Amino acid sequence: MTAIPAGLSAGPPGFVRLAAHPVRWRLLRELGRSDRQVRELCALVGRPQSLVSYHLGRLRGDGLVSMRRSAADGRDAYYRLDLAHCAALLSAAGGALHPGLRPAPPPTPTAGARGARPRVLFLCTGNSARSQMAEALLEHRAGGAVEARSAGSRPKPLHPNAVRAMREHGIDIAGRRSKPIAELADQRFDHVVSLCDRVREVCPELLGRPAAIHWSIPDPARTGDTDAATYPAFQRTADELAVRITFLHALIADPEEATRS
């Protein structure tokens, strides 16, 4: 009898076993597109809350999913998928089966159905930090292949810590102005990303019904009384946005996503 190599006798990696459950796979798919509340996930996967909460608990236990209380209503919570962690686990799983199955770099976004660059609008309350940082990061990441804009429901001047944190990422946003959502309401976008729980609830319907994505990211300016005290939160926000933008860029580049938009 031929001996089975040790590396092949251990069975599939834990990530594969965990994600293979149909409900957990659906939850991962939905959270890969947008942060969601439990009731939204129940409606999307067509399962009762007790079952969805159980599977979310399994995913949280393995560090694939995390939970963050809503800034709009502390009784609510948003679940988010750690895409970077999933990418590392998927790469390891593919490589364990065959080196040629390691993920390839994502494609470059191409012109949409209207023959123009994909357009993305980032929204937060003040358009003073999170949405401005996201806009700049996507512009930098896409290298001109995607058109990014940002606005706020109640615009405030650009926060100096946002400028400082972006400089650490090699991007200068000094001089950019904050804009109200109404200023862009007559423009068409392919994707609208809300970064604030409050603005998600007041966002008006936009032309063309763009694909809606939500990232539940706390306002870094609310973490302290001085710019010096809040700066670490701005750094963390910039780092989180940089990771999310990398995966958003891949989502925009996906041909199936372009067809849905």
C-alpha positions, 0 to 999 in steps of 0.5 A, a space after each residue: 500500500 502506498 503511504 499517504 504523505 503527512 501533509 495530505 492526511 490531516 484533512 482540509 484546513 479549519 477555514 475550509 471546514 468552517 466556511 463550507 457550511 451553507 449558512 456561514 458561507 452566505 454570511 461571509 459573502 454578505 459581510 464581504 460586501 458590506 457591514 450588516 446588522 443581524 436583522 439585515 443578515 437574517 433577511 438576506 440569508 432567509 434564516 431565523 435570528 437564533 440560527 444566524 446569531 449562532 453561526 455569527 458566533 462561530 465566525 467571531 470565535 475564529 476571528 473571521 468576523 467582528 462586531 461593533 456597536 452602532 454610533 447611531 443607536 447603541 442598541 444596534 450592532 454592526 458585524 464586519 468581515 476581516 477580509 485581510 484575515 480571510 485572504 491569508 487563510 484562503 491563500 494558505 488553504 489554496 497553497 496547502 492543496 497546490 502551490 499553483 492555487 495561491 490567489 492571483 492579484 486582482 484585475 484592474 477596474 475597467 470602464 463600466 456600462 456607460 463607457 466611463 470609469 467606475 465612480 464611487 461616493 464616500 459619505 460620512 457626517 462631517 466629510 472632515 475625516 473618514 470619507 475624505 481619507 477614503 476618497 484619497 486612498 481609493 484615488 491613490 490605489 486605483 491610479 486613475 482607473 476609478 473616480 472617487 468623491 466624498 461628501 457629508 450630511 453636515 459638512 465641517 472643515 477638514 480635520 488637521 489630523 486627517 491630513 496628518 494621518 494621510 501624509 503617513 500613507 504618502 498622500 496629501 489631502 491638505 486644501 481639500 474642501 468638505 461638501 454637502 451630499 446635496 452638491 453631488 445629488 444630481 450625479 451618477 455613481 456606481 457605488 456609494 459607501 457610507 462610513 458613518 452609522 448616522 449618515 447611513 440612515 439619512 442618505 437620500 436616494 441617489 440617481 441610478 440607484 448605485 450599489 450601497 455599501 456600509 462600513 461601520 467606522 467610529 468618528 476618530 475625532 470623538 475619541 479625545 478632547 484634543 488633537 493630540 489625544 485623538 491622533 492615534 484614532 485617526 491613525 487606526 482609522 487610516 489603517 483600517 480604511 487602507 485595508 478596506 479600500 484594497 478589497 473595495 478596489 478588487 470588488 469594483 474590478 470584478 466583472 460580475 460586480 460590474 454587471 450587477 451595478 
